[in-house]
Amino acid sequence: MQITINVPDNLSPKQLQQYIKNTEENFNKEAEFTKTAENMESNDSWIEFLENIEQYAVETGIKDFAKNHDHYLYGIDK
């Protein structure tokens, strides 16, 4: 598998280091989310999972992501 990450050109070395750290944390959260979701076997497990879903939230830095998620995920016009 190959993953390409586009990084803004104007980041300072410190900002770049933080950007990489945040990206790594987001990938780890996504992996944990996927692992947890795959292991759900009962409705009780899903209810518990959904009650704690905020722990899987990822900070994207995109202020209008919820409103325009199709644009960011699939390239659809805003």
C-alpha positions in Angstrom: 0.0 0.0 0.0 1.2 3.5 -0.8 -0.2 6.6 0.8 0.4 10.1 -0.6 0.1 13.0 1.8 0.1 16.5 0.3 1.8 18.9 2.8 1.6 22.7 2.4 4.9 24.1 1.1 4.9 27.1 3.5 5.3 25.1 6.8 8.3 25.8 9.0 10.3 22.8 10.2 8.4 22.9 13.6 5.0 23.2 11.9 6.0 20.3 9.5 7.0 18.1 12.5 3.6 18.9 14.2 1.8 18.2 10.9 3.5 14.8 10.6 2.7 14.0 14.3 -1.0 14.9 13.8 -1.2 12.8 10.7 0.4 9.8 12.4 -2.1 10.2 15.4 -5.0 10.4 12.9 -3.9 7.2 11.2 -3.6 5.4 14.5 -7.0 6.6 15.6 -8.5 5.4 12.3 -6.7 2.0 12.7 -8.2 1.7 16.2 -11.6 2.7 15.0 -11.5 0.1 12.2 -10.2 -2.6 14.6 -13.0 -1.8 17.1 -15.7 -1.7 14.4 -14.6 -5.1 13.0 -14.9 -6.7 16.4 -18.5 -5.6 17.1 -20.6 -8.8 17.5 -23.7 -7.7 19.4 -26.0 -4.7 19.6 -24.7 -4.0 23.2 -21.2 -3.7 21.7 -22.4 -1.2 19.1 -24.3 0.8 21.7 -21.2 1.1 23.9 -19.1 2.0 20.9 -21.5 4.7 19.8 -21.7 6.1 23.3 -17.9 6.6 23.2 -17.5 7.5 19.5 -16.1 11.0 20.3 -12.8 9.3 21.3 -12.3 8.5 17.6 -12.8 12.1 16.4 -10.0 13.4 14.3 -9.1 17.1 14.0 -8.7 17.8 10.3 -8.3 21.6 10.6 -11.0 22.0 8.0 -13.6 24.3 9.4 -16.4 23.5 7.0 -15.8 19.7 6.8 -19.1 18.7 8.2 -21.0 20.9 5.8 -18.9 20.1 2.7 -17.6 16.6 3.4 -18.6 15.4 0.0 -16.3 18.0 -1.6 -13.3 17.0 0.5 -13.9 13.3 0.3 -15.0 12.9 -3.3 -14.3 16.2 -5.1 -17.9 17.2 -5.5 -18.6 21.0 -5.9 -19.2 22.8 -2.6 
